[in-house]
Amino acid sequence: MSVGKPTRFDALVLGGGIAGLQAALELADQGFQVAVVERDASIGGKMIRLSKVFPTLDCASCITTPKMAAASHHPGITLFTLCRLESVERKEGRLVARVTQLPRYVDEDKCIGCRQCEYACPMYLPDHEQAGLTARKAIYIPFSNAIPQIALLDADNCTLCGACAKACPTEAVDYAQQPRTLELSARALILATGYRLMTDFPARAYGEDNARLPNLITSLDMERLLAPHGPYMRVLRPGDGKEPDSVAFIQCAGSRDLQLGVPYCSRVCCMYAIKQAMLLSGALPLADLTVYYMDIRAFGKNYEQFFQNAQAMGIEFVKAKPTVVGPGEGGGVVLRYEDMEGGGRMVSREHDLVVMSLAMLPAWDPTAAVGVGLAEDGFVKSVSPKLAPGLTEQEGVFTCGTAAGPKDIVDTIVEAGHAALEAANYLTATADRAVA
């Protein structure tokens, strides 16, 4: 593991996604020393895993990768990856974060990212970065534009054959690495911990057997299928590798559901489903595309026009909330729903591929470690969601992005800037008081 990194900072940003990177860069550009603590092996968060963004259909990687590179090269930013925040304590006016850094089993100072270890490894495993649809080695760099470009060994599946250690030109592989505890001291903390999807909803709503249907996938799975560097380099259904002739999207899968899901709207689901359907219309021009929705919530600038463009392209929108009946005769997924705009009749349809827009949940509960309060929806509570969304109940602790609730990328970046502004004001004010 890398040694010699500083442990005393002005601000600590928890989370290396687009919100955390934006906040860190804005603070560092003002001359503050910032630590970014990320739980994954690479910074970039969810956004670096997306194909394109709505409503402009710009490349998500083209937006995120420069932010990642800027953060990694900025003299005022120090990155800590594969880290878990255990606790935060106040000591002498500072926040002392106890962080556990998991082992990579690769020396960060020696690894040059040449991937010779990866090429030599004989073990193939499902690649979670590609939704498990393709394979990776037991020692690997997470993805092509990962930062840092340092290999990671999957100790649970490594056979200790030694092939990677023999192939490494810098002798960076270290099978004996252990987790280590770091104490990072800062005067301000920004929570940018992001979100996760409600992956257990399909089993609760449709039953365990139906939830395991290979051609019933999540929205993030579809992002990987649409990505130019995705698992198949084209859109194929996972069940048998065939090109789907019909693709359906189930909206509000867990959102706005008092019995099986969460009561709130996840906000971005309508727009990213429309985006994915529009991208599919280009990738699969002959496929039938259907979006099953409760309400279309196109809330942002040019979002309504984006929705109307999708309708003009021939994408079918059906006002219904279908349930998954089971597998179809052609290997697809059979849906059954009440046609609310067709007299309330019950309809069954089979689609080759079905995408679920699952509810967004907080990725991490900071109450025990940080002591901040949570809102009714389980996300970090903001003192003033409209006027000052970055302020929490704890002095010197701020929040931004989807750590504070579901929102799109534009609002996430704006909130990150606000959190950085509030943190900078706090750092300046506390420094002035210390001098006085």
N, C-alpha and C positions, 0 to 999 in steps of 0.2 A: 504494500500500500504506500501511497505517496506520503512522504514525511516533510516537515518543514513548512507546512501551510500555516498562515496566521490563525489565531483563535480569538482575537479581539477585533470587533467591528463596530461600526456605527449602527448598522441595521442588518437584520437577518430576515431573509425572505424564504418562507417555507413553501416550496413548490416551484418547479422549473418549467411550467407550461408557459403559454403565451402571456398570461396575466403576471406570473412571477418574473418572467424575463423583462417584460415592459416596465414593471415597477423597479426592478433592480437597475436597469439601464438608466432610467430617469434619475434615480438617486445617485448612481455612480457618476453620471454626467455633471452633477452638481458638486462633486468633490467628496462625496461620502464613501466610506469603505463598506462594501456590502458582501454578505455571504448568502449564497443560494443553496438551500438544502433540498435535494431531490431524492425521492424514494426509488426511482427507476435507475437503470444503468446509464441512461442518456437523458439529457434535458430535451425539452420540446413538447412534452405533454401530449394531450389528445390531438392537438391541431396538426402536429407533424405526421400523424397517422391518417389524416384526411386526404381526399383526392383534390377537390376544389371547394371553394367557398361560395355562398350565395350572398347577394343576388348577381354578383359580377361574373361568377364562374372563373375567378382567378385561381391559379395554382396555389394550394395551401402550403406546399413545401417551399415555393418561391417566396412566400411571405415569412414563414417561420424560420427557415434555415439562416437567413442573414441575421435575424435576432439572436439565434443560437450562437452563431459565429462571433457576433459582436460581444455577447456576454462572456464567451470563453476567452476572448483576447483583451477584454477591457482591464486595464491595470487596477481598477477599483473594485473588481468583482472576483470573488473566489468561489469556485464550484465544489460542492460536496455531493457526490452521487452515491446511490445505493445506501442511503441513510434513513434512519427512522428516528423521529423526535420522541424521546421518552418523557421528558419533563422540562418545565421552565420555572426557575425560581428567581425572585428579586433579591439581589445582594448589592448593597451599597449604591442604590440608584440605577443598577444595571440589570438586564435580563440575562440570566445564565442558562443556556439551553444544553441539556444533556442529550447527546445524540449517539446512537449506535450505528456504526458503519459496518455493513456486511462485507464479507470477503469476496473479492473477485477471483481469488486464487491466481491472480496475475499481478505482478508488480507494476504499479502505475508509472513509476519513474523509468522503468526499463522497456515497457511495451512501446513499440513504434507503429502499431496498427497495420502491420504487413500482411496479416491473416495467414501466415504460413502454418500456424498451429491449427487454424480452422481447416485448411486444405488437407492437413495430415490426419486429422481425427477420423476414425472409421465409424463413429457412432452417429446415427441419424435419429432425430427426435422431432415431434410436431413443433412448428414455429408459432409461438403465441403472438408474435408481431404480425403474422399473416393470418390471424384468426384460426390457427391450427390447420390451415388448408394446404400447407406445404411443409417441407422439412428444413431443419437446420442441424448443425453439428452440436456436440456436447460442449465444445468450446467455440465461441463465436463473438463477433461484433454485432450488436442488436439489429442494426440496419445500416444501409450504405452511407447515410449522412448523419449518423449518430455522433453526438458530442458528449463526452470525449470518445475519440476513436481508440478505445482500449478494449481488449478482449475480456470476455466473461466466461468462466467455466461453470457449467451446471453440475455441481458436486453430487446431487441426488442421482444423476444418471450417468456419471463418468465411471468407466470401468478401470481407471488407473492403468491403462495400457502403456502410458508414457510416450505415445507417439507425438503428442503436442509439445512436450518438453524437449524431445529430441529435435523437433523441427524448428523450434524458436531460436532465431539467430542471436538474441540478446539474453537468453536464459531468464526470461521474465516469468515463466510458469512456476508457481509456488503452491504445491498441494497442501502445505502445512499452514497456510494463512488462517487466521482466526478473526472473529469479529472484534472490533475495538471500540472503546468508548471515548467520545470527544466532548469537551466542554467548550462551547462557543459563547462568547460574551458579546452582548450588543445592547444598545440603548433603546432600540425600537424593533418591533417584530411585525412583519406583514404576512398574514395567512392567505396563501394563494393555492390552496390544496385541491381545487377542482372538484370534479364529479365522477360518479360511476353510474353504470346502467343497472336497472332493476332486473338482473338476469334470472332471478328465481320466479318472476311473474309468469312466464309461459307454463311452467310446471303447475303452479297453483291455479291458473285459469283454464288450461287445456288438458291437464293431466300429464304425468311423467312420460308416458309413451309418446304422446303427440309432441311434447316439448323437445323430444330427441329426434324428431324428423330431420334428416340431413338437409332438406331443402326448405326448412324453416329457419331463417337466419336473422341476425340483428342488424341494425342500421350501420354499426361500425364494421361488421363483416362485409356489408355491401360496399362501404368505403374502400376496403382493401380490394374487392373485386373490380372496382372502377378505376383504381389507381394504375397508372402506366407501369409501375414497378410492383404490381400486385402478384399474387401467387400463380396466376395462370396467364398473365399478360393480356388477358381478355376476359369477358364476362361469361363464365360457365357455371352451371349449378353444381354445388359440391357433391350432391348425391351420386352422380354418375358421370360428371364431366361433360354433359350435353349443353348445347346452347339453348337457353330457355326461349320458348315461344310466347309465354305470358308471364308477367311479373306483377305481383300485387304488393301493396303497402298497407299495413294495418296501423292506423294512427291511434294515439292515446292508449297504447298497450301498457297499462299500469298507471297512467296519468288520469286524473279526474275520475278515479275509481275508489269509492269509499269502502268497498268490500274487500277487494283483492290488491289494490294498489295504493296510491297516494291521492289526496283530494285536490292537489294543485295541478295547474297546467305546466308542463315542462317547456313551454314557450317556443323552442326552436324546432320541434319535431315536424310541424307542418312544412316549414320552409326547407329543411334538409331533405324531407321526402320528395318534395317537388323538385328540388335540385337533382336528386338522384334519378328521379324519373326522366328529367330532361336529358341528363347525361346518358341514360340508358337508351333514349330514343335515337341518340347518335350512334351508340355502340351496337344497338340491336334495332335497326330501322324497321324491321318487319314484325317486331314483338308487340303484343297487346299489353299496355301498361295501365294499371288500375290503382287508384288511391282510395281506400275506404277511410272516411273521416267522420267525426262528430261535428266539428266546426273548423273552418279554415281560419287560422289566426295569423294574418299577414300584417304585422304591427309596425314594421320599420319602413325606412325610406326606400321607395321603389319595390317594396315587397308585394304589394297588390298587383302591380304591373307584371312582376315575375310570375305570379299565380295565373294571371290572365294569359300570359305568353304560353304557359304550360297547357292551358285549355285549348288555345289556338293550335298547338302542335298535335292535338288529338289524344292527349292523355285523358283517360276516363276518370271522373271523380264521382264516387258513389257515397251518398250520405247514409252510413250504416256503421255499426260496430260488430264485425263478424267474429265468430268463434271458430277455432280449428277443430274440425271433425275427425280428421285422420289422414292417412296417405291415400292418394288417388291411384287409379289404375295405371296411369302413365308415369307413376313415380313422383308426381307432384304433391300438392297439399290441397285438401278439400276444405273450403270455407262454407259456413252456413250463416246467413244473416237475414234480418228483417229489412226489406226494402222500404225505407221510410218515405221515399218520394215516388214509390210505385204502388201505393195502396196498402202498404203494410204486409204484403205477401212474403212468405219465407222462400228464400232462394239458396240453392247450393251451387257452388262453382269450384272448379279445380283450376289451380294455377301451377305452372311448372316451378315457380320460385316465389316464396312469400317472405317479405321483409317486415320485421316488427320494429316500430318506433317506440322503444321501451322508455319508461319513466326515468328521469334523471334524479339521482340521490346524491347526498354529500359523500365525497370520497373518504372523508376522515372526520372523526368526532374529536374536536380539540378540547372538550370540556375538562377532562381529567388532566391532560398534560399542560394546558395553557390557562384554563380557568375562565374562558370567555363563555358568555351565554349563548344559547341557541334560540332561534325563532320557532314558531309553531311548526314550521315545515321541516325542522331539523338542521337547517343551514345556519351559518354563523349569524347571530343577531346584530343588526346595525342599529346604532343609536338613532339615526335619522335617515331612513332608506332613500328619501327623495333629495334632501338637502346635503347630507354628508354620508353617503353609503359606505365610506371606508372606515368610519369610526365605530369601534366596539365599546363594550362596557369597561374594558380594561385599559388603564392608562398605558400609553406607549405601544398598544397592540392594535393593528389595523387589518382590514380584510379587503379583498377585491375578487372580481371574477365569479365563477360558479361556486366558489367556497361560500359566497353569501346568497346564492340562489341561482336558479336556471336563467341563462341569458345567452345572447348570441356573441359572436367574436367581437363585433364592433363595440357593444356595450362593455364587454370584458376589458378591452384595451382602454376605453375611456375610464372605467372604474380603477384600473391599475394606475393610470396617471393621477387620478384623484388620491388614491392611497399613498402614492409616492409624495404627492404634494403635502398631504397631512403629516406624513412621517417626517418630511424635511422641515416643516414648520415646527414640529415637536422637537426634533433634534436641535434645531437652532435655538429654540426657546429654552430648553433644558441646559444647553451649553452656556447661554447667556446667564442663567441663574447660577450655574456653577462658578462662573467667573466673578459674578457679583458677590 
